[in-house]
Structures are given as structure tokens and as C-alpha cells.
Amino acid sequence: MTRRDSIRNCIAIGSLAALTGAPHTSSAAPLKGRLKQGVTRGVFRRPGNPMTFDEMCRVSAELGVQGFDLVGPKDFPVLKKYGLVPSMVPGGSGIKRGINDPANHAEIEPRMREAIREAAAAGAPSVIVLSGDREGISDDKGLETSAAFMRKVMPQAEDAGITMCIELLNSKVDHPGYMCDKTEWGVRLCKAIGSARFKLLYDIYHMQIMEGDIIRTIRDNIQYIGHFHTAGNPGRNEFDETQELNYRPIVQAIADLGFTGFLSHEYGAKKDPVESLKKSLAVCDV
């Protein structure tokens, strides 16, 4: 790589530390709020502005981010290098083929158990769970099957201090057929499993599409929520004047409830990724 290329890359990620190997520096004010904020790879991805995972982690650390979601064990060393936590570890289930169908259990169980072991070894707090599509399965039967499966896995998670979080996704726009598409269904599953280590990954973007009434729903169900994801709606982009969600009062309500888990950003940036992330972090720094 030429010096010119190196400088261009450094500018793209908003940091000359990549060129010099100097300690992290940032023009952004350090985060001082009550919420632990995380990111996903998607917030950095934008055509014409490619970034390596190492660069993503460097920028995240400079901006005061504490966690990185949906990162597997092969990338844990990079997170450790920058003082980041693997805040939500992939658990082996899928959006299409998840825990609601017994035909998937033999394949998912060993992967989920390994994810729990790896998460615990890395100091990660949570592992993600996905319900899978309905595909002719009733919601009641899918809940019964999901609960039976997770009851087998939960003793290991409890012993390891890992919280298993099933993600709420919308079935209206992005994931037609996905079963865990309502807070009520997810809460019913939490109650059926009966473990303090099984909670919801409450994705604010997805639940705005399916339900709305975000703040009231969070307040009514906070005891069942272990993790949050953010994105603007419509479009699933960064927080700006083009979308309908007002994140400041939402995160204020979450913080006021004493939430101690992670709130991680999972939008796709339309603008400069680093500048968008700075603004999103600032909005949620309450």
C-alpha cells in the first residue's frame, strides 16, 4: 500500500491513528450517559467507503462505543485489541430456520451450546436466538416447541452467566413469516421458559413497524428485555429528519427504567458512516 493510499484510508475512517499507530484520539466528546452503546458492522457499510473490521473497531473505540454485536469468535481478538465487548454473539439459529421447528433442533443445539461456551470465555453478556418462520406452524405450537427446546439449553446458559435473547423482527416488510414478530408473543415465551437468563432482543425499528407505541411497550415489558437494537423508520437508516422515530425520549425512557444491558445501533448509513455514528451516539447519550 502506498502512503497516499494509507492517508486516504485514514481519512475515510476519520482517524490518522491507522497510519501512525498512535493511541486512539477523537474529536468526539466522550460518552457520559447511563446506557452502554454498541454497534454492528452495518453502520459502517456504505458504497465507496469500505472499512476493514479492524478499522470499524478502531473508530468505535475512539467514539466511546463499548460493544460490537453479531461478531463471532474468529473476530474476538480484534474486539479485545480495542477494548470492545462482543455484546451479542450469534447463536446458531436462523431467521428462516429457527427454534420453533423441531426439525431444526438437532442442527441448532450443538451450535448454540458452543456459542454459549465461546461467549462466556470472551466475557460476552448475551447470545442471540431466532424463532424461525411460521411455515404452517401455529404461533401457539411454535411457542410450545421453542420453549421446550430452550429449557434444555438454559441450564448451561445460566451456569455460564449468559443471557439468551430472542430477537423481535417485523414480518410486514423485511421478514415475511417470521414468528417472533410481536412483543406479546416474545413475552409469552419468556414466561413459558421461566428463566431470568432468557429475554427479548427488542429491535425498536422492527417493533415500530409491527406495533408502534414504543415507549409504553418498553415500560410495560422492561423486565423481559435484555438488549436493544436501533434504526430509523422508514428505511432502516440513521437517525435524521427523514424518519419518524424520535430516539431521544425513547432512550431517555430506557435509561430511566434502570436498564443495564446494551443498546446497539443496527442501521444502514446513507450519509458519512462515521459522522452518522457520532450523531447517533450523541442522541442516545442520556
URFENJO-V707846 format. One record per residue. N is the residue number from 1. RES is the residue in three letters. PSI is psi in whole degrees, -180 to 180 (* if undefined). NEAR is the number of other ideal C-beta (glycine too) atoms within 10 Angstrom. D_FIRST is the distance of its C-alpha to the first C-alpha in whole Angstrom. Layout:
BEGIN
N;RES;PSI;NEAR;D_FIRST
N;RES;PSI;NEAR;D_FIRST
END
This chain:
BEGIN
1;MET;134;7;0
2;THR;165;7;4
3;ARG;-38;8;7
4;ARG;-43;8;8
5;ASP;-40;9;6
6;SER;-44;14;7
7;ILE;-41;13;10
8;ARG;-43;11;11
9;ASN;-41;17;10
10;CYS;-42;16;12
11;ILE;-39;12;15
12;ALA;-32;19;15
13;ILE;6;21;17
14;GLY;28;22;19
15;SER;129;23;17
16;LEU;-3;13;15
17;ALA;-29;18;16
18;ALA;-30;20;13
19;LEU;-42;13;11
20;THR;-18;10;14
21;GLY;14;6;16
22;ALA;163;10;19
23;PRO;159;7;22
24;HIS;133;14;22
25;THR;153;10;23
26;SER;145;16;25
27;SER;-10;9;27
28;ALA;142;18;29
29;ALA;141;12;32
30;PRO;148;9;32
31;LEU;133;16;34
32;LYS;1;8;38
33;GLY;-180;16;39
34;ARG;-12;14;41
35;LEU;138;20;39
36;LYS;121;18;36
37;GLN;142;25;34
38;GLY;175;28;31
39;VAL;171;29;28
40;THR;166;23;27
41;ARG;-33;15;24
42;GLY;-30;17;26
43;VAL;-18;26;26
44;PHE;-11;24;22
45;ARG;122;14;22
46;ARG;133;18;22
47;PRO;134;5;21
48;GLY;-3;5;18
49;ASN;62;13;17
50;PRO;143;11;15
51;MET;141;19;15
52;THR;165;13;14
53;PHE;-37;15;18
54;ASP;-44;14;16
55;GLU;-40;19;16
56;MET;-44;26;19
57;CYS;-39;24;21
58;ARG;-49;22;19
59;VAL;-43;28;21
60;SER;-47;26;24
61;ALA;-40;20;25
62;GLU;-32;22;24
63;LEU;0;24;26
64;GLY;9;18;29
65;VAL;144;27;29
66;GLN;-26;18;31
67;GLY;159;25;30
68;PHE;118;28;28
69;ASP;155;24;30
70;LEU;41;19;30
71;VAL;132;26;27
72;GLY;175;12;28
73;PRO;-33;17;28
74;LYS;-22;8;25
75;ASP;1;16;23
76;PHE;-39;21;26
77;PRO;-34;9;24
78;VAL;-42;17;21
79;LEU;-46;22;24
80;LYS;-38;14;26
81;LYS;-35;12;23
82;TYR;11;17;23
83;GLY;27;12;27
84;LEU;149;22;28
85;VAL;137;22;30
86;PRO;89;26;30
87;SER;-20;26;33
88;MET;109;30;34
89;VAL;135;24;33
90;PRO;139;20;34
91;GLY;2;28;37
92;GLY;-13;22;37
93;SER;167;28;40
94;GLY;163;16;39
95;ILE;-41;17;40
96;LYS;-42;14;41
97;ARG;94;16;42
98;GLY;-156;27;43
99;ILE;-7;30;46
100;ASN;-7;29;49
101;ASP;118;23;49
102;PRO;-21;12;51
103;ALA;-19;9;49
104;ASN;-11;19;46
105;HIS;-41;19;47
106;ALA;-31;8;47
107;GLU;-39;13;43
108;ILE;-40;23;42
109;GLU;-51;16;44
110;PRO;-34;10;42
111;ARG;-40;13;39
112;MET;-40;26;40
113;ARG;-39;18;42
114;GLU;-39;13;38
115;ALA;-39;26;37
116;ILE;-44;25;39
117;ARG;-45;14;39
118;GLU;-39;18;35
119;ALA;-44;27;35
120;ALA;-42;18;38
121;ALA;-30;11;36
122;ALA;-1;16;33
123;GLY;23;12;35
124;ALA;145;26;35
125;PRO;-26;22;38
126;SER;154;26;38
127;VAL;136;27;38
128;ILE;143;20;38
129;VAL;142;29;41
130;LEU;138;25;41
131;SER;-37;29;45
132;GLY;171;26;44
133;ASP;158;21;46
134;ARG;-57;18;50
135;GLU;51;12;50
136;GLY;-5;8;54
137;ILE;130;20;54
138;SER;156;11;56
139;ASP;-39;17;54
140;ASP;-43;10;57
141;LYS;-40;13;57
142;GLY;-38;23;53
143;LEU;-44;22;53
144;GLU;-45;15;56
145;THR;-42;21;53
146;SER;-43;28;50
147;ALA;-43;20;53
148;ALA;-42;14;54
149;PHE;-48;23;50
150;MET;-29;22;49
151;ARG;-27;14;52
152;LYS;-33;12;51
153;VAL;-28;24;48
154;MET;-36;20;48
155;PRO;-39;11;50
156;GLN;-44;16;47
157;ALA;-43;25;45
158;GLU;-44;16;48
159;ASP;-32;11;48
160;ALA;-7;17;44
161;GLY;28;13;44
162;ILE;134;23;42
163;THR;125;22;43
164;MET;124;26;43
165;CYS;117;26;42
166;ILE;130;27;43
167;GLU;134;24;41
168;LEU;120;24;43
169;LEU;154;24;42
170;ASN;142;21;43
171;SER;6;18;45
172;LYS;-38;12;46
173;VAL;-53;14;42
174;ASP;-36;13;40
175;HIS;70;18;41
176;PRO;131;11;45
177;GLY;-14;14;47
178;TYR;133;23;45
179;MET;-45;29;48
180;CYS;71;29;47
181;ASP;8;23;47
182;LYS;143;17;49
183;THR;-41;22;50
184;GLU;-43;11;53
185;TRP;-43;20;52
186;GLY;-41;26;50
187;VAL;-41;18;52
188;ARG;-40;16;55
189;LEU;-43;25;52
190;CYS;-44;22;52
191;LYS;-38;12;55
192;ALA;-36;15;56
193;ILE;-39;22;53
194;GLY;34;10;55
195;SER;136;16;52
196;ALA;-12;13;51
197;ARG;9;21;47
198;PHE;118;25;47
199;LYS;-177;25;46
200;LEU;142;25;45
201;LEU;102;28;41
202;TYR;106;26;42
203;ASP;111;21;40
204;ILE;-41;23;41
205;TYR;-51;24;40
206;HIS;-40;27;41
207;MET;-22;24;45
208;GLN;-40;20;45
209;ILE;-42;18;45
210;MET;-35;16;48
211;GLU;-37;16;50
212;GLY;-158;12;49
213;ASP;46;11;51
214;ILE;-51;21;48
215;ILE;-46;14;49
216;ARG;-43;11;53
217;THR;-42;19;51
218;ILE;-46;20;49
219;ARG;-40;12;52
220;ASP;-20;12;54
221;ASN;18;17;52
222;ILE;-29;16;49
223;GLN;-17;11;51
224;TYR;5;18;49
225;ILE;126;23;46
226;GLY;-10;24;43
227;HIS;150;25;40
228;PHE;147;26;39
229;HIS;148;25;37
230;THR;154;26;36
231;ALA;156;25;35
232;GLY;159;23;37
233;ASN;136;19;40
234;PRO;159;13;40
235;GLY;-20;14;36
236;ARG;40;18;35
237;ASN;-173;19;33
238;GLU;166;25;32
239;PHE;119;21;35
240;ASP;-171;13;36
241;GLU;-5;5;39
242;THR;-6;11;39
243;GLN;162;19;40
244;GLU;-15;9;43
245;LEU;130;18;42
246;ASN;97;12;43
247;TYR;-27;20;41
248;ARG;-53;14;42
249;PRO;-27;12;46
250;ILE;-50;21;45
251;VAL;-28;24;42
252;GLN;-43;16;45
253;ALA;-42;17;48
254;ILE;-45;25;45
255;ALA;-40;16;45
256;ASP;-24;11;49
257;LEU;-3;13;49
258;GLY;23;8;48
259;PHE;133;20;45
260;THR;0;10;43
261;GLY;-162;23;40
262;PHE;145;26;37
263;LEU;110;24;37
264;SER;143;25;33
265;HIS;130;25;32
266;GLU;36;22;31
267;TYR;169;25;31
268;GLY;122;18;29
269;ALA;133;20;27
270;LYS;-24;14;28
271;LYS;-166;12;27
272;ASP;121;15;24
273;PRO;-41;24;23
274;VAL;-43;26;23
275;GLU;-40;13;26
276;SER;-41;22;28
277;LEU;-42;25;28
278;LYS;-46;20;29
279;LYS;-41;16;32
280;SER;-42;24;33
281;LEU;-40;20;32
282;ALA;-41;17;34
283;VAL;-38;16;37
284;CYS;5;23;37
285;ASP;83;18;38
286;VAL;*;18;41
END
